[in-house]
Amino acid sequence: MTLEAKIFGDEDPVHAIVALLDEDPAETLFVEASVGVVAGFRLADGRGVVVKVHQPHVSAAYLKSMHTVQCALADAGFPVPRPLGGPWPIARGYATVDELLDRGERRDGHAASVRRAMARALARLIELAPDVDGIDGGILERTAAVWPRPHSPIFDFEATRRGTEWIDEYAERSRSRPVGRLVVGHGDWSVKHFRFAGDEITAIYDWDSLIRTDEPRIVGQAAATHPATWYTPTTVLATPDEARAFVAEYEDARGRSFTPEERARLAAAATYNVAYGARCESCGDPTATSFAEGSQRDTLARYGEEYLRL
């Protein structure tokens, strides 16, 4: 089942989304589907708006809390789109509307200056974000099972268990308990959600990735996945050296180093995220034993042990 079908059934997504707006848009700028279905529009008066329709399991309470955090960040001058409306019921989920914030360009997350800017911005986000009710642990929170519900219905972990046991083993080895302070942060701190003017961050997206969890987990996830993007051809995941550099730059912005216990939790979170990406990738060919260079399974096979010692 596609994400669009899961949310909209047989209804046309763009038609349903346009029906939410107060006026017919003058131009449809983009339509994308990943964790949710997102559409950007230019209105007749020149304003740009972005509508995101969330999956059925995402609650209105969570989305209201998300907007509270976004507004606080926008008021503080953080490069976040300002919420304009919602959540409103639509099809099988809820829709939210933000201003279109599209100044700047896409960059390569493997560039040292980009990585440094992202690490510093994450520290700033965690400093600024209010601790509001309704922000839960996020889609990758550990459960009794090794894996959570995949973030998209296109990934079927149950049907692809044979041949992926080695990935499951890494996930099991990297499960860990929260350590350190609880904070509100971004659970998909990847360059695909960023725009830049030079090395200045001008826009950060995907705020339904907000999670409330321990700081080492958020930083570990970001250290592993900060180069991820589908807008430019690149290796999706960081090397261990890049991940360590991200952590060092975050610590510098934070003003103190992680404790050994926090560092172990951070390494586990990074490894788990690498394994999760590899497990999603494996749904296409679960019994494969060789992987394309730079793929997520290749990264796990090459660097899994080193990630565990991050």
C-alpha positions in Angstrom: 0.0 0.0 0.0 1.3 3.5 -0.9 1.3 6.3 1.7 -1.2 8.2 -0.4 -3.6 5.3 -0.4 -3.2 4.8 3.4 -4.2 8.4 4.0 -6.6 9.2 1.2 -7.9 5.9 0.0 -9.1 6.4 -3.6 -9.4 10.2 -3.3 -7.0 12.4 -5.2 -4.6 13.9 -2.6 -4.1 17.3 -4.3 -7.9 17.8 -4.8 -8.5 17.0 -1.1 -5.7 19.3 0.0 -6.8 22.2 -2.1 -10.3 21.9 -0.7 -8.9 22.8 2.7 -7.6 26.2 1.6 -9.7 29.3 1.7 -9.0 30.0 -2.0 -7.9 28.1 -5.1 -4.1 28.4 -5.4 -2.7 30.1 -8.4 0.1 27.5 -8.7 1.0 24.1 -7.3 4.7 24.2 -6.5 5.4 20.6 -5.4 3.8 17.5 -4.1 5.9 15.0 -2.1 5.2 11.8 -0.1 7.5 10.4 2.6 6.3 10.2 6.2 3.4 12.4 5.2 2.0 13.9 2.0 3.2 17.5 1.5 2.1 20.0 -1.1 3.3 23.6 -1.6 1.1 26.3 -3.3 1.5 29.9 -4.4 -1.7 31.9 -3.7 -3.1 34.6 -5.9 -1.6 37.3 -3.7 1.9 35.8 -4.0 2.0 34.2 -0.5 3.4 30.6 -0.4 1.8 28.0 1.9 2.7 24.4 2.6 0.1 21.8 3.6 1.2 18.5 5.2 -1.3 15.7 5.6 -0.2 13.3 8.4 -0.7 9.6 8.7 -3.7 8.3 10.7 -1.7 7.4 13.8 -0.5 11.1 14.3 -2.9 12.7 16.8 -4.3 16.2 16.8 -2.8 16.7 20.3 0.7 16.0 19.0 0.2 18.4 16.0 -1.0 21.2 18.3 2.1 20.7 20.5 4.3 20.7 17.4 2.8 24.1 16.4 3.5 25.4 19.9 7.1 24.5 19.5 7.4 25.9 16.0 5.9 29.2 17.1 8.3 29.5 20.0 11.2 28.8 17.7 10.0 31.2 15.0 9.6 33.9 17.7 13.2 33.3 18.7 14.4 33.8 15.2 15.1 30.1 14.5 14.7 29.2 10.8 11.5 27.3 11.1 8.3 27.8 9.0 5.7 29.7 11.0 2.4 27.7 11.4 -0.7 29.2 9.8 -3.4 26.7 10.6 -4.6 23.3 11.7 -4.7 20.6 12.6 -7.8 20.0 10.5 -9.4 16.6 9.8 -8.8 15.4 6.2 -9.4 12.0 4.8 -8.0 9.5 7.4 -5.6 12.0 9.1 -5.0 15.6 10.0 -3.6 18.5 7.9 -1.4 21.3 9.1 -0.5 24.5 7.2 2.8 26.5 7.4 4.2 29.4 5.6 6.4 28.5 2.7 10.0 29.1 3.7 12.1 28.4 0.7 15.0 30.9 0.7 18.4 29.3 0.1 19.6 26.2 -1.6 20.3 22.5 -0.9 23.7 21.5 0.3 25.8 18.4 0.7 25.7 17.2 4.4 29.2 15.6 4.0 30.7 19.1 3.6 32.4 20.0 6.9 31.0 23.5 7.1 27.4 22.2 6.5 27.9 19.5 9.2 29.2 22.1 11.6 26.2 24.4 11.0 23.8 21.5 11.5 25.5 20.5 14.8 25.4 24.0 16.2 21.7 24.5 15.1 20.7 21.3 16.8 22.3 22.5 20.1 20.4 25.8 19.6 17.1 24.0 18.9 17.4 22.0 22.1 18.2 25.1 24.1 15.2 27.0 22.7 12.5 24.4 22.4 9.8 24.6 25.1 9.0 21.4 27.0 5.4 21.1 26.1 2.8 18.3 26.8 2.0 16.1 23.9 5.4 15.6 22.3 6.1 11.9 22.6 9.1 9.7 22.0 8.8 9.6 18.3 8.6 6.9 15.7 11.9 5.2 16.6 11.3 4.9 20.3 12.3 1.4 21.5 9.5 -1.0 22.3 9.3 -4.6 23.4 9.9 -5.6 19.8 13.3 -5.0 18.1 11.7 -2.7 15.5 8.9 0.0 15.8 6.2 0.4 13.2 8.0 1.5 10.0 7.6 5.2 9.2 5.9 4.4 5.8 3.6 1.6 4.7 5.9 0.8 1.8 8.2 -1.0 4.2 7.0 -4.4 5.4 9.4 -5.8 8.0 7.4 -8.9 8.8 7.4 -10.1 5.2 11.1 -9.5 4.8 12.5 -11.2 7.9 14.4 -13.9 6.1 17.9 -12.7 5.1 17.8 -9.6 7.3 18.7 -11.4 10.6 22.2 -9.7 10.6 20.5 -6.3 10.6 18.2 -7.3 13.4 21.2 -8.4 15.4 22.8 -5.0 15.2 19.4 -3.4 16.2 19.2 -5.7 19.2 22.8 -5.0 20.3 22.2 -1.2 20.1 19.0 -1.1 22.2 19.7 1.0 25.3 18.0 2.9 28.0 17.7 6.8 28.2 20.5 8.6 29.8 20.9 12.3 30.6 18.4 15.1 30.4 15.1 14.9 28.7 14.7 17.4 25.9 12.6 18.3 22.9 14.5 17.8 19.7 14.2 16.8 16.1 14.2 13.1 15.3 15.2 13.4 11.6 18.0 16.0 11.6 19.0 15.3 8.0 20.2 17.7 5.4 17.2 16.9 3.2 15.2 19.1 5.6 17.6 22.1 5.3 18.3 25.1 3.0 21.4 27.2 3.2 22.7 30.6 2.0 26.4 29.9 2.0 26.9 28.2 5.3 24.0 30.0 7.0 20.9 27.8 7.6 17.9 29.6 6.1 15.1 26.9 6.5 14.6 23.7 8.4 11.5 21.5 7.7 9.8 18.3 8.9 8.6 19.4 12.3 6.4 16.4 12.8 9.7 14.7 13.6 9.8 16.5 17.0 10.4 14.0 19.9 10.8 14.4 23.6 13.5 12.0 24.7 17.1 12.0 26.1 19.6 14.3 24.6 22.2 11.6 23.7 19.7 9.7 21.7 18.8 12.8 19.6 22.5 13.7 19.0 23.4 10.1 18.2 20.6 9.8 15.6 21.6 13.1 14.0 25.3 12.2 14.0 24.5 9.1 11.9 21.9 10.5 9.5 22.8 14.2 9.0 24.0 13.7 5.4 20.8 12.0 4.3 19.0 13.5 1.3 17.3 12.5 -1.9 17.7 15.8 -3.6 21.3 15.3 -4.6 23.3 12.1 -5.3 25.3 11.3 -2.2 26.1 8.7 0.4 23.1 8.7 2.7 24.8 8.0 6.1 27.8 9.4 7.8 31.0 7.6 8.2 32.0 7.0 11.9 34.6 9.8 11.5 31.9 12.2 10.3 29.6 11.1 13.1 32.3 11.7 15.7 33.0 15.2 14.2 29.3 16.0 14.4 29.2 15.0 18.1 32.4 17.1 18.9 30.9 20.1 17.1 27.6 19.7 19.0 29.6 19.4 22.3 31.4 22.6 21.5 28.2 24.5 20.8 26.6 22.9 24.0 29.6 24.0 26.1 30.3 20.7 27.7 31.2 17.1 26.8 29.0 14.1 27.2 29.7 11.7 30.1 30.9 8.2 29.3 27.4 6.8 30.0 25.9 9.5 27.7 28.4 8.7 25.0 27.5 5.0 25.1 23.8 5.8 24.8 24.7 8.2 21.9 26.7 5.4 20.1 23.8 3.0 20.6 21.3 5.4 19.2 23.5 6.1 16.1 24.0 2.4 15.4 20.2 1.7 15.8 19.4 4.5 13.3 22.0 3.1 10.8 20.4 -0.4 11.3 16.9 1.0 10.8 17.8 2.6 7.5 19.5 -0.6 6.4 16.4 -2.6 7.4 14.1 -0.3 5.4 16.5 -0.5 2.4 16.4 -4.3 2.7 12.7 -4.5 2.0 13.5 -4.3 -1.7 15.7 -7.4 -1.7 16.0 -8.9 1.8 18.1 -11.9 0.8 20.9 -9.9 -0.9 24.4 -10.6 0.3 26.2 -7.8 -1.6 25.3 -4.2 -1.5 25.9 -1.1 -3.5 28.8 1.0 -2.2 27.5 3.8 -0.1 24.1 2.2 0.5 22.7 2.0 4.0 23.3 -1.7 4.2 26.9 -1.2 3.0 27.4 1.4 5.7 26.2 -1.0 8.4 28.2 -3.9 7.1 31.4 -1.8 6.9 31.0 0.3 10.0 28.5 -1.4 12.4 31.2 -2.4 14.9 32.8 1.0 14.8 29.5 2.7 15.3 28.9 0.7 18.4 32.1 2.2 19.8 31.4 5.7 18.6 
